[in-house]
Amino acid sequence: MCNGITLARHCLMRNEYGRKYPELLDPNGRGYYGRFAFDEYLDELDMTVGEAILSPTRIFAPVIVRILKKHWRDVTGLIHNTGGGQTKCLRLGKNIRYVKDDPIDPDPVFRLIQKEAKVGWREMFEDFNMGTGFEIIVKRGSVDDVISITERFGLGAKVIGRCERSDGRNRLTIKSKYGKFEYR
């Protein structure tokens, strides 16, 4: 398993970039094996491959501060989905079963990476946030207002699942149109 952005670069970018910039490569790795130029425009992405790979990470701090000011008693978890993708929640809490049964449909760049890298969707959900940059675990009574606050910041938000008790260690179930995946 690789870091998500490393996998994206390696499976999308042409091998000429590795020859031209060998310092970018892992000496023990496969190198770049993709078929795209950095400045190649793809209709399915509505941008160049380089723009898709280098799109900046959203800064969630302002919206989180606003939510916590109003709902700090009802927020039971905050997860910034970088490094660990959709499985990062497994690091939070004890004896919790996270059920993500209505995940956000992945952005087109994730479908492209999956196709080009020839990796399974299970690994994609482990390595990438799949379009869910931040998760807020909140009590039911505050859900609508938390979504409303988030939308006022120009961000999309929806309920993607729920938390249940788990015997023993934390568990995660993701049910998506790409399959059902279980993680521990």
FILO-960001 format. One line per 4 residues: their letters; for each residue x, y, z of N, C-alpha, C, CB. Coordinates in steps of 0.02 Angstrom, whole numbers, plus 50000, padded with zeros to 5 digits. Atoms other than C-alpha are relative to their C-alpha. Glycine has a CB too. Layout:
N
A = X:Y:Z:X:Y:Z:X:Y:Z:X:Y:Z  ...
//
This chain:
184
MCNG = 50042:49941:50000:50000:50000:50000:50045:50062:50000:49952:50000:50061  49961:49938:50001:50067:50174:49958:49959:50057:50027:50024:50015:49929  50034:49937:49986:50028:50348:50011:49958:50018:49939:50051:50057:50018  50047:49987:50054:49881:50406:49906:50028:50043:49944:49940:50032:50026
ITLA = 49976:49956:50053:49965:50549:49814:50058:49967:49962:50023:50067:50029  49946:50037:50034:50117:50438:49777:49970:49952:49949:50043:49963:50051  50033:50046:50047:50004:50306:49699:49971:50039:49941:49945:49960:50036  50029:49960:50053:49914:50441:49600:50053:50021:49949:49964:50061:50028
RHCL = 49946:49979:50046:50076:50510:49528:50027:49942:49960:50057:50034:50039  49968:50057:50034:50149:50340:49488:49954:49968:49948:50020:49949:50051  50044:50035:50047:49996:50267:49403:49973:50046:49945:49942:49969:50036  50027:49954:50050:49946:50424:49307:50053:50031:49955:49961:50054:50034
MRNE = 49949:49962:50037:50108:50509:49253:50044:49954:49957:50042:50041:50048  49957:50037:50047:50213:50450:49105:50069:49987:50031:50008:50039:49934  49935:50018:49972:50379:50365:49141:50054:50050:49982:50020:49932:49976  49949:49949:50018:50473:50508:49056:50014:50048:50058:49976:50040:49938
YGRK = 49989:49956:49943:50448:50610:49215:50049:49969:50050:49934:50015:50036  49952:50034:49957:50543:50480:49315:50070:50002:49973:49978:49928:50011  49934:49996:50032:50685:50481:49190:50028:50071:50006:49996:49979:49926  49978:49930:49999:50691:50671:49188:50014:50024:50072:49947:50045:49968
YPEL = 49993:49979:49930:50673:50691:49378:50007:49938:50045:49939:50042:50022  49993:50063:49962:50744:50531:49457:49996:50009:50076:50066:49968:49983  50003:49987:49928:50750:50613:49629:49929:49992:50027:50026:50069:50016  50070:50008:49978:50559:50597:49634:49983:49927:50014:49954:50027:49947
LDPN = 50017:50071:49997:50566:50407:49627:50027:49966:50062:50025:49965:49938  49977:50045:49948:50580:50278:49763:50045:49950:49965:49939:49965:50038  49954:50046:50035:50735:50176:49714:49977:49927:50002:50068:50005:50031  50025:50068:49995:50645:50017:49769:49931:49992:49969:49998:49978:50072
GRGY = 50068:50001:50026:50480:50063:49687:49997:49988:49926:49965:50065:50016  50013:50016:50070:50404:50035:49517:50013:50060:49954:49929:49977:49992  49992:49941:50041:50424:50214:49455:49934:50022:49969:50051:49987:49944  50060:49976:50033:50301:50308:49347:49983:49953:49942:50009:50073:49974
YGRF = 50020:50046:50052:50202:50195:49233:49934:50021:49967:49993:49931:50028  50063:49976:50027:50053:50302:49184:50005:50019:49927:49975:50058:50039  50003:49982:50071:50000:50363:49014:49985:50073:49987:49949:49958:49965  50021:49931:50007:49965:50546:49047:50057:50049:50009:49945:50016:50049
AFDE = 49955:49944:49989:50063:50707:49030:49970:50044:50055:50011:50041:49934  50021:49957:49945:50055:50829:49174:49948:50051:49978:50060:50035:50031  50044:49947:50025:49969:50960:49067:49945:49974:49954:50040:50052:49963  50051:50031:50043:49851:50838:48979:49930:50011:50030:50013:49925:49991
YLDE = 50069:49986:49978:49669:50892:48991:49957:49938:49989:49970:50060:49961  50045:50057:50005:49542:50754:49026:49929:50024:50011:50019:49944:50050  50070:49980:49994:49357:50784:48996:49968:49972:50064:49960:49977:49939  50031:50031:49942:49311:50663:49135:50019:50035:50066:50020:49927:50004
LDMT = 49980:49962:49941:49406:50772:49260:49981:50074:49995:50076:49994:50010  50014:49929:50014:49362:50940:49181:50059:50044:50022:49936:50022:50036  49938:49965:49984:49544:50991:49213:50058:49957:49976:50006:50015:50077  49941:50040:50018:49722:50934:49177:50014:49949:50055:50061:50046:49987
VGEA = 49980:50051:49951:49795:50782:49262:50040:50033:50056:50041:49943:49966  49960:49965:49950:49920:50895:49350:49958:50040:50048:50049:50045:49966  50044:49961:49956:49783:51009:49416:49963:49954:50048:49949:50040:49958  50036:50047:49957:49689:50858:49483:50045:49973:50056:49973:49941:49958
ILSP = 49953:50027:49950:49842:50788:49572:50020:50053:50050:50062:49971:49965  49975:49947:49957:49894:50956:49642:49945:50044:50031:50046:50043:49962  50055:49960:49971:49722:51020:49694:50012:50008:50074:49931:49967:49987  49984:49989:49929:49746:51101:49864:49949:49968:50047:50003:50074:50014
TRIF = 50043:50027:49948:49677:51024:50021:49958:50056:50029:50042:49965:50056  50045:49951:49969:49527:51115:50092:50021:50013:50071:49926:49975:49997  49986:49983:49931:49558:51207:50255:49933:50001:50037:50037:50070:50006  50064:50008:49965:49418:51154:50373:49996:50037:50066:49988:49927:50012
APVI = 49999:49969:49934:49470:51251:50528:49944:50051:50011:50066:50034:50011  50053:49951:49986:49348:51398:50508:49931:49969:50012:49995:50050:49943  50066:50031:49991:49194:51287:50489:49999:49959:50064:49983:49955:49939  49998:50040:49938:49249:51172:50631:49995:50045:50061:50065:49958:50002
VRIL = 50004:49953:49943:49275:51320:50748:49928:50023:50009:50046:50061:49988  50070:49977:49995:49099:51383:50708:49955:49944:50028:49974:50023:49931  50041:50057:49976:49023:51210:50736:50013:49988:50074:50015:49936:49959  49984:50014:49930:49115:51184:50900:49976:50054:50047:50075:49991:50008
KKHW = 50026:49946:49958:49064:51355:50966:49927:49988:50018:50008:50068:49964  50071:50009:49990:48883:51307:50947:49982:49930:50026:49963:50013:49936  50020:50070:49986:48882:51116:50967:50054:49960:50036:49982:49966:49935  49944:50036:49971:49035:51071:51070:49978:49942:50044:50042:50047:50041
RDVT = 50023:50055:49958:48932:50961:51186:49977:49940:49959:49943:50023:50046  50028:50053:50042:48861:50861:51041:50049:49969:49951:49942:50028:49961  49949:50027:50045:49019:50834:50938:50041:49949:50039:50046:50057:49970  49964:50053:49965:49096:50668:50988:50062:49977:49962:49955:49941:50011
GLIH = 49941:50019:50038:49228:50652:50852:50010:50044:49940:49996:49928:49979  49981:49961:50060:49321:50749:50717:50055:49961:49965:50025:50072:50020  49952:50039:50038:49416:50659:50580:50018:50037:49936:49972:49929:49983  49975:49968:50061:49523:50748:50450:50029:49943:49957:50055:50055:50015
NTGG = 49984:50059:50040:49534:50617:50313:50060:50011:49954:49940:49980:49959  49938:50000:50037:49714:50631:50260:50042:49945:50031:50037:50071:50002  49959:50054:49974:49836:50488:50278:49960:49947:50036:50052:50028:50047  50042:50052:49971:49729:50336:50307:49932:49999:49967:49992:50011:50074
GQTK = 50062:50000:50038:49587:50383:50193:49938:49992:50042:50002:49947:49948  50064:50012:49966:49414:50324:50243:50008:49958:50063:49952:49967:49953  49990:50044:49942:49489:50205:50373:50029:50037:50060:50044:49942:49981  49969:49962:49946:49563:50343:50480:49957:50000:50063:50014:50072:49978
CLRL = 50045:50000:49942:49410:50336:50594:50016:49943:50048:49928:49994:49977  49984:50057:49957:49474:50169:50661:50047:50020:50058:50032:49945:49960  49954:49976:49949:49601:50269:50763:49964:50038:50056:50053:50045:49969  50037:49958:49953:49464:50363:50856:49953:49959:50043:49959:50053:49961
GKNI = 50045:50033:49954:49378:50296:51011:50018:49927:50012:49931:50004:49975  49991:50071:49985:49361:50119:51076:49934:49965:49995:50031:49990:50072  50060:50043:50005:49238:49979:51043:49945:50032:49958:49973:49985:50070  50048:49967:50044:49155:50073:50900:49998:49964:49933:50018:50075:49990
RYVK = 50009:50025:50069:49085:50003:50739:49975:50060:49960:49949:49939:49996  50019:49946:50045:49082:50140:50608:49967:49969:49939:50062:50044:49980  50036:50025:50058:48955:50107:50472:49990:50059:49952:49931:49967:50020  50008:49949:50051:48971:50214:50316:49960:49969:49943:50070:50028:49974
DDPI = 50043:50033:50049:48822:50157:50215:49970:50048:49948:49944:49965:50036  50021:49952:50051:48791:50316:50114:50058:50048:49985:49937:50040:50023  49942:49957:50012:48965:50378:50067:49990:50047:49940:50062:49958:49990  50000:49954:50057:48993:50524:49951:50028:49964:49940:50041:50065:50016
DPDP = 49974:50030:50061:49018:50469:49771:50069:50029:49986:49951:50012:49940  49932:49974:50010:49205:50482:49737:50005:50047:49940:50049:49942:49991  49986:49954:50055:49266:50625:49629:50029:49960:49941:50049:50056:50022  49975:50036:50059:49313:50575:49450:50074:49982:50004:49988:50042:49939
VFRL = 49929:50015:49997:49499:50583:49490:50012:49934:50036:50037:50056:50036  49991:50063:49964:49479:50436:49611:49982:49940:49956:49958:49999:50064  50018:50054:50047:49393:50330:49479:50056:49991:49949:49933:50016:49964  49945:50003:50048:49534:50373:49358:50060:49965:50033:50020:50070:49976
IQKE = 49944:50032:49965:49668:50325:49486:49988:49926:50008:50011:50033:50069  50017:50071:49990:49579:50161:49525:50008:49961:49935:49928:49993:50027  49997:50034:50065:49566:50117:49341:50073:49994:49977:49959:50038:49948  49931:50000:50025:49745:50165:49297:50047:49960:50044:50025:50072:49994
AKVG = 49956:50036:49954:49827:50091:49452:49982:49926:50004:49997:50031:50070  50025:50069:49997:49724:49932:49436:50002:49973:50072:50043:49955:49954  50007:50022:49930:49695:49925:49624:49926:49993:50015:50035:50050:50049  50069:50011:49981:49537:49866:49706:49971:50059:50038:49994:49938:50041
WREM = 50034:49946:49965:49409:49981:49781:50014:49998:50075:49925:49997:49988  49984:50006:49928:49449:49914:49955:50063:50041:50016:50011:49926:50019  49938:49963:49990:49626:49984:49941:49989:50075:49988:50055:49973:49955  50014:49929:50013:49560:50147:49867:49971:50033:50062:49952:50007:49940
FEDF = 50030:49970:49940:49454:50176:50022:50050:50003:50058:49938:49959:50022  49948:49997:49949:49606:50139:50131:50050:50057:49988:50038:49934:50003  49948:49952:50018:49724:50256:50038:49975:50071:49989:50036:49978:49939  50026:49935:50020:49611:50399:49985:49938:50019:50040:49985:50001:49925
NMGT = 50061:49979:49966:49476:50504:50066:49939:49993:49955:50007:50072:50024  50053:50012:50049:49372:50474:49909:49950:50057:49997:49963:49935:50018  50043:49942:50004:49302:50650:49918:49971:50023:50066:49945:49987:49954  50023:49980:49934:49261:50653:50103:50061:50026:50038:49966:49940:50039
GFEI = 49941:49971:49970:49389:50774:50171:49999:50003:50076:50009:50069:49974  50006:49992:49927:49322:50789:50348:49936:49966:50022:50001:50074:50021  50059:50031:49971:49202:50690:50456:49988:50029:50070:50007:49923:50004  50019:49975:49934:49109:50759:50606:49950:49950:50029:49969:50072:49996
IVKR = 50046:50046:49966:49031:50634:50725:49962:50042:50051:50039:49940:50034  50041:49955:49961:48886:50723:50805:49935:49965:50020:49985:50065:49961  50064:50029:49978:48731:50679:50904:49944:50021:49952:49983:50024:50073  50054:49990:50049:48572:50665:50800:49966:50068:50003:49949:49947:50009
GSVD = 50036:49938:49993:48491:50821:50870:50034:50061:49970:49987:50013:50072  49962:49944:50028:48628:50933:50799:50017:49991:49926:50063:50009:50039  49980:50015:50069:48647:50853:50628:49979:50054:49951:49971:49933:49979  50025:49952:50050:48537:50973:50529:50036:50067:50005:49925:50010:50008
DVIS = 49966:49936:49992:48618:51128:50603:50073:49996:49980:49994:50025:50072  49930:50009:50020:48794:51060:50578:50005:50000:49924:50029:49934:50029  50001:50000:50073:48753:51027:50395:49988:50071:49974:49946:49952:49972  50016:49932:50020:48679:51202:50379:50061:50046:50008:49941:50027:50041
ITER = 49940:49959:49988:48834:51284:50456:50052:49984:49947:50029:49987:50071  49950:50021:50050:48947:51183:50340:49983:50028:49931:50004:49924:49997  50021:49975:50066:48847:51233:50186:50009:50075:49994:49928:49981:49987  49989:49928:50002:48860:51417:50234:50072:50018:49984:49980:50032:50067
FGLG = 49930:49991:50018:49048:51397:50211:50014:49976:49929:50045:49963:50050  49991:50021:50069:49019:51334:50034:50023:49928:49993:50049:50044:49967  49981:50070:50001:49053:51152:50078:49938:49956:49998:50044:49982:50061  50054:50049:49999:48942:51005:50041:50004:49958:50063:50003:49955:49937
AKVI = 50001:50042:49940:48889:50899:50188:49938:49956:49998:50001:50043:50064  50057:50045:49993:48778:50750:50221:50017:49947:50051:49981:49968:49932  49990:50057:49956:48755:50605:50340:50023:49942:49957:49934:49982:50041  49974:50056:50039:48863:50463:50274:49995:49934:50037:50072:50013:49981
GRCE = 50005:50062:49963:48834:50337:50412:49983:50011:50073:50065:49962:49996  50017:49998:49929:48822:50302:50597:50054:49961:50039:49929:49970:50013  49956:50037:49955:48917:50234:50747:49958:49953:50042:50041:50049:50045  50032:50050:49958:48870:50077:50842:50052:49972:50048:49968:49942:49956
RSDG = 49954:50033:49954:48945:49981:50987:50032:49940:49964:49964:49977:50065  49964:50058:50027:49075:49850:50942:50031:49962:50057:50055:50023:49949  49966:50042:49950:49140:49705:51043:50075:50001:49983:49972:49928:50001  49928:50000:50012:49327:49725:51062:50023:50061:49962:50019:49938:49962
RNRL = 49968:49945:50036:49419:49831:50935:49952:50038:49955:50057:49973:49959  50040:49960:50047:49354:49966:50821:49995:49964:49934:50032:50070:49990  50013:50031:50065:49279:49910:50657:49969:50053:49954:49953:49938:50006  50029:49955:50050:49226:49997:50497:49969:49958:49945:50053:50048:49972
TIKS = 50034:50029:50058:49100:49944:50366:49985:50056:49952:49935:49961:50021  50017:49952:50053:49091:50041:50204:49958:49962:49949:50064:50030:49966  50045:50027:50050:48944:50002:50091:49994:50052:49945:49929:49980:50030  50001:49952:50055:48966:50087:49923:49977:49965:49937:50069:50032:49990
KYGK = 50019:50031:50064:48916:50058:49743:50057:49958:49972:49978:50053:49950  49943:50039:50022:49089:49982:49724:50010:49937:50042:50063:50042:50003  49996:50060:49959:49059:49849:49857:49994:50016:50073:50065:49964:49987  50002:49995:49927:49050:49817:50042:50068:49978:50026:49942:49956:50031
FEYR = 49933:50013:49975:49214:49824:50136:50002:50004:50075:50050:50050:49969  49994:50003:49927:49257:49778:50315:50074:50012:50018:49976:49930:50028  49932:49984:49977:49409:49848:50406:50002:49995:50076:50021:50071:49977  49987:50002:49927:49484:49826:50580:50060:50043:50015:50011:49928:50025
//
